[in-house]
Amino acid sequence: MMTSLPPYWVDPLKDQFTVTIADSRPTEEHFETTIEENVVKAAGGGQAGDRGILRIDQEEFVVLDTILRDSVVVMLTEKCATKGMKATLIIDMDWRLSTMRNHTAEHLFAAALKERYPALSPGAMWIDGDHGTVEMVGARVGLRDLFSAEKSVQNTILRDIPVSTEIVKASELDKSIRVREGVEAKHETVRVVRIGDSDAAACSGTHVLRTGDIGVFKIIDYKMEEESVHVEFLTGNRAVTILYDLFNAALERRRSHPFELEQLGAVLDKGKQVTSELAKVMEKMEHLLDRGPTVEDIGGISFRHEFLPGFEVSSLKRILKNITLDGPSAILYFAPGEKCNLVFWSNDLPHEATFYINDEVTKLGGKGGGSKQVYTGGFSDVDNPEGIYDDLVEQVRAHLLHG
Ligand SMILES: [Zn+2]
């Protein structure tokens, strides 16, 4: 039994083999080359196949991928090899080792998530030398738990736990072993990959010998749905590189636009908010350029009012200072946002500014006050600033008319 196990299972670090070309035939894109020995791993079980080079005499044949074609292990080569020739197969160990890191990390991550959500079971998975993607189905996963599972994977990596494999009878699999649905029915024996005492899973892939070999585990994308979570991740130097690049992108901007790195999230939120405010400002500007300021005549009183996104109280006041009011008039400037601000200015009217607006501001849940001519007010946690503005305008109109 043990002698029939392929070398990529027994000793995944062995990277050179003397092989004999069994066949090599053209397809549309490549040549499909087979060898007599069972030493190269084909794609399957959610894991990409081996890559490498076949060296025949002095000539090198690049192995782009290894796949199963009608249950036969087939290497995709760029050139046609001669049947019966002896060759040296050199496995692309960067690809193989990275795949091993990613696959082992997938075990750790799936186990860490399952610990947090026992209802989860494995969904689609793809592991190759660049990255890993894994899907778990059966529960809605919270972001906090996703990130805590990520941290727990990194802790297991640091503990440098040995990874071992064994072949067991499918009938002897117990609940402590993570198994994809249907595996017991399909196979008589199953290969079980154990990571210390903490995890055991049925798997035909390649794995590192110790968790420390993974180096670093980093989630780079996720998608949460009602009943599933989909995660993309990197390990080893590929994870380190992206962390360096990302951190340095922030570090570089921290010099030109001062902020604390731990406030990066708030900085991005602010950027998003500014973008959406700018769009509203542009819309308002188009409106002003097109139609000019809104000025109504209410029974001989001139009433100007504007909805002004992106403005603050100080800038509203600055605008008002530059406007010369002549005769009975009133101005209402309203700056919308989650917090709304307004300034109301009256000139040559029978009542103080407060009279025309304060009741409605209070009624709508805001606060305000002011001197004889100027009233300033504000609202917090506003859902519908347009509605508040419209109500205020209507109320001021009524007071101007009947006041
Ligand atoms: Zn595996």
Boltz pocket constraint, residues with backbone or C-beta under 6 A from the ligand:
constraints:
  - pocket:
      binder: B
      contacts: [[A, 103], [A, 104], [A, 107], [A, 193], [A, 202], [A, 203], [A, 204], [A, 205], [A, 206], [A, 207]]
      max_distance: 6.0
